[in-house]
């Protein structure tokens, strides 16, 4: 992952820009003001509706969701 994507993903998270709207489906507010949908398919593949996500298959929105999901798993395991 690039530093640029990582820093944008952290900025999205810090601004409460990730909202889970259904199982494995998220609305993500971009640092530039747009809102995109990130979904995770049955095979664990992340998809984003932003231009980078659609053409490159990876973007800061996907990274923000991945970090958010990993953090939720860590928090669950710490409360058990």
ROLOMI-616462 format. One record per residue: residue in one letter; y negated, z, x negated of N, C-alpha, C, O in turn. Coordinates in steps of 0.001 Angstrom, whole numbers, padded with zeros to 6 digits, always signed. Layout:
REM ROLOMI-616462
AYZXYZXYZXYZX...
***
This chain:
REM ROLOMI-616462
X+001174+000000-000848+000000+000000+000000-001234+000000-000891-001235+000604-001964X-002271-000674-000445-003495-000727-001236-004362+000493-000966-004273+001114+000094X-005199+000826-001937-006138+001940-001772-007081+001684-000607-007456+002610+000112X-007462+000432-000424-008389+000069+000650-007769+000366+002022-008418+000967+002878X-006547-000043+002226-005866+000214+003492-005680+001711+003691-005891+002220+004791X-005287+002420+002639-005081+003862+002720-006373+004583+003100-006353+005465+003959X-007476+004229+002484-008738+004914+002780-009220+004601+004192-009753+005479+004870X-009040+003364+004643-009421+003024+006025-008533+003745+007027-009020+004207+008059X-007245+003850+006742-006321+004561+007638-006716+006028+007751-006721+006584+008850X-007043+006656+006637-007454+008066+006660-008767+008244+007419-008952+009246+008111X-009675+007284+007295-010933+007350+008048-010661+007238+009547-011289+007937+010343X-009743+006375+009934-009363+006241+011346-008823+007570+011858-009217+008030+012930X-007937+008181+011107-007338+009458+011514-008397+010552+011591-008424+011324+012549X-009261+010621+010595-010307+011653+010568-011271+011529+011736-011888+012516+012136X-011410+010334+012286-012284+010106+013438-011508+010144+014752-011982+009646+015773X-010303+010741+014721-009450+010823+015912-009248+009461+016554-009315+009321+017775X-008999+008458+015718-008890+007084+016188-007510+006632+016605-007325+005460+016933X-006521+007538+016602-005164+007158+017004-004811+007907+018278-004838+009137+018313X-004482+007166+019317-004122+007752+020602-002795+007165+021059-002680+005955+021256X-001793+008024+021227-000495+007551+021732-000615+007357+023235-000948+008293+023961X-000344+006135+023705-000495+005828+025130+000855+005691+025838+000911+005693+027068X+001920+005574+025084+003282+005492+025616+004219+005733+024437+003780+005794+023289X+005514+005871+024728+006456+006011+023624+006333+004806+022700+006478+003660+023125X+006064+005084+021436+005983+004043+020404+004875+003019+020641+004982+001877+020194X+003812+003419+021339+002673+002524+021567+001379+003329+021429+001229+004401+022015X+000444+002781+020635-000768+003506+020285-001996+002617+020422-001943+001416+020157X-003100+003223+020839-004402+002575+020750-005049+003109+019490-005090+004319+019265X-005557+002197+018665-006161+002603+017405-007571+002034+017333-007778+000825+017437X-008534+002934+017154-009939+002536+017037-010211+002208+015573-010044+003054+014695X-010622+001000+015327-010900+000516+013986-012169+001141+013426-013036+001582+014180X-012273+001178+012109-013499+001677+011478-014673+000749+011762-015826+001152+011613X-014399-000484+012168-015475-001426+012496-015837-001410+013973-016723-002147+014406X-015140-000553+014763-015494-000398+016164-014566-001057+017167-014650-000763+018359X-013698-001925+016726-012751-002562+017635-011603-001625+017976-011408-000610+017308X-010853-001956+018999-009667-001180+019374-008475-002117+019416-008534-003194+020009X-007391-001694+018777-006191-002511+018690-004982-001711+019157-005007-000480+019179X-003942-002415+019524-002705-001780+019947-001678-001903+018831-001426-002990+018311X-001097-000772+018477-000003-000742+017507+001238-000295+018260+001216+000712+018967X+002312-001041+018106+003574-000673+018747+004682-000660+017700+004587-001302+016654X+005733+000089+018015+006894+000174+017137+008089-000295+017950+008412+000286+018986X+008744-001353+017475+009867-001887+018248+011139-001075+018001+011132-000128+017215X+012204-001438+018659+013465-000719+018568+014079-000689+017181+014936+000148+016895X+013647-001594+016323+014146-001640+014942+013236-000905+013977+013470-000920+012768X+012187-000252+014504+011255+000475+013640+010204-000419+012998+009543-000008+012044X+010040-001632+013506+009039-002560+012989+007704-002279+013670+007624-002221+014898X+006658-002105+012866+005319-001853+013388+004590-003177+013592+004625-004054+012729X+003934-003313+014736+003175-004515+015064+001777-004104+015494+001614-003113+016207X+000763-004856+015068-000620-004575+015444-001272-005843+015974-000977-006948+015520X-002161-005663+016941-002830-006810+017557-004064-007274+016789-004702-008248+017188X-004414-006590+015688-005584-007033+014918-005237-008298+014134-004059-008594+013941X-006245-009048+013681-005966-010281+012928-005094-010070+011691-004182-010859+011443X-005357-009025+010914-004546-008782+009712-003115-008436+010091-002169-008910+009463X-002959-007619+011108-001621-007240+011554-000831-008428+012057+000365-008546+011788X-001498-009315+012792-000818-010486+013342-000471-011509+012272+000557-012179+012372X-001313-011642+011243-001082-012687+010241-000376-012174+008988+000443-012882+008401X-000692-010946+008579-000098-010408+007356+001031-009432+007637+001863-009163+006770X+001057-008900+008862+002097-007950+009219+001824-006529+008781+002667-005651+008963X+000647-006287+008199+000314-004941+007756-001189-004756+007746-001934-005661+007371X-001636-003561+008166-003073-003293+008225-003319-001792+008237-002377-001000+008271X-004585-001405+008208-004946+000015+008203-004573+000690+009522-004330+001897+009549X-004525-000066+010606-004165+000503+011909-002700+000924+011909-002359+002001+012398X-001849+000088+011369-000432+000416+011244-000260+001617+010324+000513+002526+010629X-000963+001628+009218-000863+002742+008274-001330+004047+008923-000727+005096+008700X-002399+003992+009726-002891+005187+010418-001830+005736+011375-001644+006949+011471X-001143+004847+012075-000083+005281+012989+001085+005866+012200+001641+006892+012592X+001459+005234+011106+002556+005752+010285+002240+007153+009777+003085+008045+009857X+001043+007354+009261+000641+008671+008756+000647+009692+009894+001117+010816+009717X+000130+009306+011055+000084+010201+012209+001488+010604+012640+001743+011774+012923X+002390+009643+012689+003766+009929+013096+004461+010828+012075+005169+011761+012454X+004263+010557+010786+004874+011383+009739+004332+012808+009801+005085+013764+009620X+003058+012955+010051+002442+014273+010164+003009+015041+011356+003249+016245+011263X+003223+014353+012465+003794+014994+013653+005212+015479+013374+005592+016563+013816X+005991+014696+012652+007359+015082+012306+007339+016302+011393+008119+017235+011583X+006450+016298+010404+006336+017448+009495+005932+018699+010257+006471+019777+010008X+004982+018565+011192+004540+019720+011968+005661+020266+012840+005790+021481+012994X+006471+019381+013411+007605+019816+014220+008615+020586+013382+009125+021623+013808X+008900+020079+012198+009901+020741+011355+009382+022070+010823+010182+022960+010532X+008070+022234+010687+007503+023499+010218+007482+024559+011303+007385+025747+010996X+007571+024161+012565+007550+025133+013653+008944+025570+014087+009097+026459+014924X+009944+024941+013513+011332+025291+013892+011806+026464+013071+012941+026912+013234
***
